[in-house]
Amino acid sequence: MRKSHPVRRAVLAGAATVSGIVLLLSLKPASDPGSAQAAGQAPPAAAGQAPQGGVNGAVTGDAAQTQYGAVQVRLTMSNGKITQAEAVQAPKGGRSDQITASSVPRLNQAVVAAQGAEIDAVSGATYTSAGYKKSLQSALDKAKASAGAQQGSGDAQTLTGDVAQTQYGPVQVRVTVAGGKITKAEAVQAPKGGRSDQITASSVPRLNQAAVAAGNADVDAVSGATYTSAGYKKSLQSALDKAPAGGGSSQAAGSGGGQAATRILTGKAAQTQYGPVQVRVTVTGGKITKAEAVQAPKGGRSDQITSSSVPRLNQAAVVAGNAQIDAVSGATYTSAGYKQSLQSALDQAGG
């Protein structure tokens, strides 16, 4: 047999190597599932998912009106995950009772499993399911906004309080909060005209300075400017209540500026048949340490009912640590309004 020439063997070996490399390259998958992440491109988030922003506490969606009644969903979240879903309002009466009892637990369970609003409607409960999902999405939107506020909590925020009406004119306060402290306070509205000009010019700068020094709304009234001071404090507290839950302004909103974990939260006024009820709570370390009604029905028989029921409701709120408290006998409307405003205040805290 004729022997192969050494040079020929080397050429053939080199050709085989090149062919092998080409073959391996041709077998590479056309698409790499990890290529997007490798390129630094995160996959888009699905719509309706729970925000993963470290949101904690309770978030209540807007009430969704349906053909058979309102549906309103409340979520309990821990580190951005839904741990519980419940319907605080649902259709009731007649056939609706049966449908609600059957469908709502299944919807609640589906939300926790899906971690978002992408859930199926319950068969036989089309309207309830649609209202549930609408309120659920509202709650998720609020949680997402809260998560975004937490991420940007190190930035300065400008918060404008509600207008407080006084005997001599409106007072409205705007504050700048940075790093959890009030860095600036100013009155964008104050009583004016006649004697009011002098009182405003004298009292407002002192109130502004006191707000920055105190870091909250617990400032002393300026002598000779009782009405202006009261309106200022009310609007100032309203501004601080607007600070995002979990944001950097918890110290500013708190009672006694040195306690960073303390916040004073004022709920929305709840209208009742006998007058508005509005609740303010002090929350420290995630617990209600104080509850008070800053508005309650008054006049005639209402004075007696208010003086009897409100202290008991305040005490119940502190003991329960939430708005799930019993109505006071003989004060049904006041109790309902109290609970509604209390829940509004707690929703601001995310708890």
N, C-alpha and C positions, 0 to 999 in steps of 0.2 A: 504493500500500500504506500502511496505517495504521501510523504509528510507535508503538513501545512507549513507555509512560510510564517515565521514569527511576526512579521510586519502585518501580514494578512489577518492573523488571529487578533492582533491589537485593534485593527480597524473594525473587524466584526464585533468585538466586545464593546467598543465605543458606540457603535451604531445601536446595539441592543440596549445600552444604558439610556441613550437619548430616546429611543422608542418607548421604553418603560416610563420615563418621566412624562412624556406627552400623553401616554395612556392614563396615568394617574391624574393628570390635570383635567383630562376630558371627563373623568368620572366624578369631579367635584359637584355637589348639588348646586342647582341653579339659584336657589334662594336659601339663605341661612337665617333660621328663626331668631338667632341672637344678634344678627347684624345691625338691626335698628338700635339696640341698646349699646352695642359696641361703638356705634357712630354717635352715641350720645343723644339719640332720639327716643324719648319715652313714648310708649303706646298711648293713644288718647284714652282718657277716662270715659267710661260709659255714663250716659245721662242717667240721672236719678240715683246715683250711688251715694252712700253716706260719705260725708267729707272726712278725710283722714287727717284732720288738723289738730288732734288732741282735745276735741270738744268734750266737755264733761258736764253732766247734769241733765236737767229736763228742758226740752224744747217743745213748745206747743204750737201747732200749725193753726192757720186761720180756719174758722168754721166754713165748711162748704155746704151751701144750701142745695138740697135735693127735692124731688117731687114729694117725698114723704117725711121730710124733716132735715135738720142740720146734722152734719157729721164733722167732728173735730178730733184730731189725732194728737196725742202727746207721745214724744219719744224720750226715753232715758238713754243717755249716751255715756260711754266711758272710753276715754282716749280715742275718740272719733268713731267708735263702733256702737251700733245700736244694740243695747242689752235688753230693752223692753219697749214694747209698743202697746198703746191702749187707746181706746176711743172714749174721750171725756164727754162727748155728745154723740148720740146716734138716734135714728128714728124710733119712736115708741108709740104704743097705743094700738090696740087691735092686732091685726096680722103682722104689723111691724115688730112687735115684741118678739115673736117667734123667729122672724127673719134675722133680726139683730142678734138674738141669742145664738143663732146657728152660724151666722157669717162672720161676725166681728172677731171671735176668738181665732178663726182660721186666717183672717186677714192679719191679725196681730202676729201670729206665728210665722206667716209668710214673709212679713217685713223683716223680722229678726234673721230668718234664713237667707233672704235675698240681700240684706244690708242695703236696701234702697227701695225705690218706688216701682221697680220693674216686677210687679206681682200680678198674678192672674185674678180676674174677677171671680167671685164665688157664684156658682150656678144658682139661679133663683134669687139673687140679691144684686141685680145689675146696678140699680140706682145707689144703693148703699156702698157697693164696691167703688163706683165712680167717685162718689163724694169722699170716700175714705182715701183714695189715691190722690185726689186733689189736695186735701188737707195735709196728707203725708208729704207731698212734694213741697208744700209751703213750709212745713217744719224743717225739711232737709235744706231748703233754701236759706232759712234763718240760721241753721247750724253752720252752713257753708260761709255765710257772712260773718258769723262769730269767729270761725276758724281763721278767716282772712284778717279779721281785726286783731286776733291774737298774734299772728305772724308779724304784723306791723306795729305791735304795741310799744316798741321802743321809740317810735316817732312821736313828735308833738301833735296833739289833737286840739282842735278848736271846737268847743261845745257851747251852744247857745241854749239857755234855759227857756222855758215857757214864760209868757207874759203874766206877771202877777198884778192883778188889779188892786189898787188901794183907794182910799177915800179921796186922795188928791191926784190920782193919775196912775198910769201903768208903770211898772218897773220890770226891766228885763236885763238879765246878766249874761255875759259871755266870758268864758274862761279858756285859757290855754293850759293844757295839761301835758307835761313831758316827764318821762321817767317816773310816773306815778305821783307827781307833785304838781300843784297848781303854780304855774310860773307867772301867770298874768290874770287879772280879773278886771272887768270893766262893765259899766252900765250902758247898754245901748239904748235904753229908754229909762227915763226918770221923770218924776213930777216937775212941771215947769209952769211959769206964769205967777206974777205977784210974789208973795212970800215964799212960794215953793222954790223959786230960783235960788234964793239965798240958802235955804235948807239943803237943797240938792248939792249945791257947790261946796257946802261945808261937810256934808255927811258921806256922800258917795266916795270921794277919795279915801276916806278913813275905812269905809267898808271894803273897798278894793284891797287896801293894804292888809286888813284883818283877814280876808279870805286867803290871801297868799301865805300869811304867817300861820294860820290855823291849818291850812291844807284841807279844809272841809267847810260845811255850812254852819258849824257851831260857832258863830261869831256873835259878839255882844251887840245889842242895839245901840246906836248912837243917841246920846241924850238930846232930846228936842227933835228927834227925827224918828219917832216910833213907827209911824206908818210906812215911811220909806224903808226903814231897816227891816221891818217884817216882810215887805214885798221883795226886798233884795234877797233875803235869806231863802224865801220860798222859790224864787226864780233860780238862785244859785244851786239849791238842792236839786231842782229839776234838771239843770245842766249836768251836774255830776251823775245823776241817775242815767243819763244818756251815754255814759262811758261804756264801751263794749264789755260784755261779761268776759272775765279772764284777761282783760287788757291791762295796760300799764297804769291805769288810773285808779286801781282799787284803793290805794292808800289815800288818794285825794278824796275819794267818795266816802271814806271810812270815818267813823266816829273816833275822835282823839287821834289826830294825824299820825302818831307814832306806831299805830297798829296796822301793818300792811295787809293783814288778813281780814280786816273788818270793813264792811260796806253798809251804807244806809241806802235802802232801795224803796222808792215810793211807787206803788202800783197805780194803775190808771183808775180814775174815778168810775165807779159802777153806779149806774142810775137805777134807783128803785122807785116803787110806787110812792114812797114817802120822802124821797130826797136822795142825794148822792152819798155813797160810802167810798172812802179812799183810805187805804192802809199803807203804813210805812213800817218796814221791818229793819232791824239791825242784824246782820249776818256776820258771825265770826267763826272762822275755821269751818265754814260750810254748815253751821248750825244757826238757827234763829235764836238770838239772845234777847230780843226785845221786839214787841209788836204793839202798834198803836194806831188808832183811827184818827187821821188828820181831818177827815170829814165824816159826818154821820147825820142821820135825820134829826131835825130839831123843830121845836114848836109844838105846843099842846101836849098831847099824849106821847108824842115821839120823844120828848125830853126824858120821860120816865123810862121808856123802853130802851133808849140809848144808854142811859146811865146804868141800867141793870145788865144789859146784854154785852155791851162792848168790852168791859173789863174781863168778862168770862171768855169772850172770843179771843182777846189778846192772850190770855193765859193758855187757852187751848192751842193756839198757834205755836207758842213757844214749846209746849209739851210735845205736840205732834211733830214739830219740825217741818211741817208742810201744810198744804191747804185742805187736807183731808180731815176736817174737823166737823163735829156735829153741830147742827143748828141749835140755837138757844130757843127753848120753848117760849112761845109768845112773841118771838122776834124773828119770824120766818123771813120777811123781806130784808131786814137788816143783816141777818146771818148770810143770806144768799149773796147780797152785795159785798159783804165783808170777804167772803171766800173768793169771789170773783176778783176783787182788787188784790187780795193777798196772793192769788196765783199769778196775777200780772206782775207783781213785784218779784216773786220768786223766779219767774221766767227771765227777768232781766239778769238775774245772777246765774242763770243756767243751772238752777237747783231747785 
